Amino acid sequence: MFHWLTRKLRRIPADASASDLARLDAFPDTLQLTRPLQDASMWEPTVPLIGVPDTADGARDDNERRSLALLEARGISALQYVAETAARICETPMAAVSMMDGESVWFPAATGIELQRLPRAGSFCAQAMEGLPDLLIVPDAMLDAQFSQQPMVVDAPHIRFYAGAPFVTANAVTCGTVSVADVVPRELTPVQRRTLELLARQTVMLLDARLRNEGEPLA
């Protein structure tokens, strides 16, 4: 999926001669860097990530969330790839795809942590959804009054860092999050933030495709 990450990195010396550059050009699979990627602006979205609030029709929203939950219960391999990719890119021991189901949060896919269902009230995922369209970044949950007493912070798995990208369906229903977590305080790089946003968008596409195909397995 992210085959470009496996390319060999080779830095071009500042005093490289013309012959040196010619030799480098002979290797098209080599990613050439003249300086570190420090400009965060290059990773800004080219199209604004517009969040869509819940509609007034709560019953319709609940029905769509329930339909998605039923579809995902038949097979979660596609979303498992999303969770594992998020963990690898963000270099965290834990990652998950969460979905809202009434007053609870359901986890159809996760890696590094065993999750099934949690109360929605006060959860990381619920707060991430309220922050649409931005990512929710909690560098150190122990220092955040909103989360310091959360069960998953106080008790196992003792989460200290959390980042969650919310997503909505094509029918404007706020549905869930793609999130990563760690047991130590930390931050995400601009590239990791942007990738988490893109994975949230990919999750919406997977869910919408599964709804259209009425549960047909996704490759």
C-alpha angles and dihedrals in degrees: 000000000000097000091153089070090069095061117116113253117224123179118216111226114239090236095047114149127226090258090052091053091048091055091050091050088059089070108064093176092061115099106220120209124189094181140000117283096252100142104097092186091074088066096051114120113270087210119039113254097234117197119214117211123226112278123240089250097087093170092057091048092050091049092053093047089049091050091051091048092052092049093049091049087067094060134346103183094113093053091043088063088053092052094047092047091051091052093049096046094044092040094229129141092227136046135158147176110226131192131194116240111176109294095347139070117233124199113211091175135022141153129202092015136061110232133159113156135347134179110272096219112096095357123141090240095053090051091049090055092051089056095061127187096016129075116254107232119186107181094185119008092193089064094045113089091205094059108019093099096041111128094237089053099044094039134030130346083029096211114203101166127043134173123177133181113202123216138196130202126244087263091061095254116146100229116167148299145269105223144174130201141186137192092231130059114262147134137238125244119238089256092052092048092051092046091052089053091049092049089053089054090048089052091056090051091051092049094046091049091051091050092050091050092045095236099325107158115257120229 
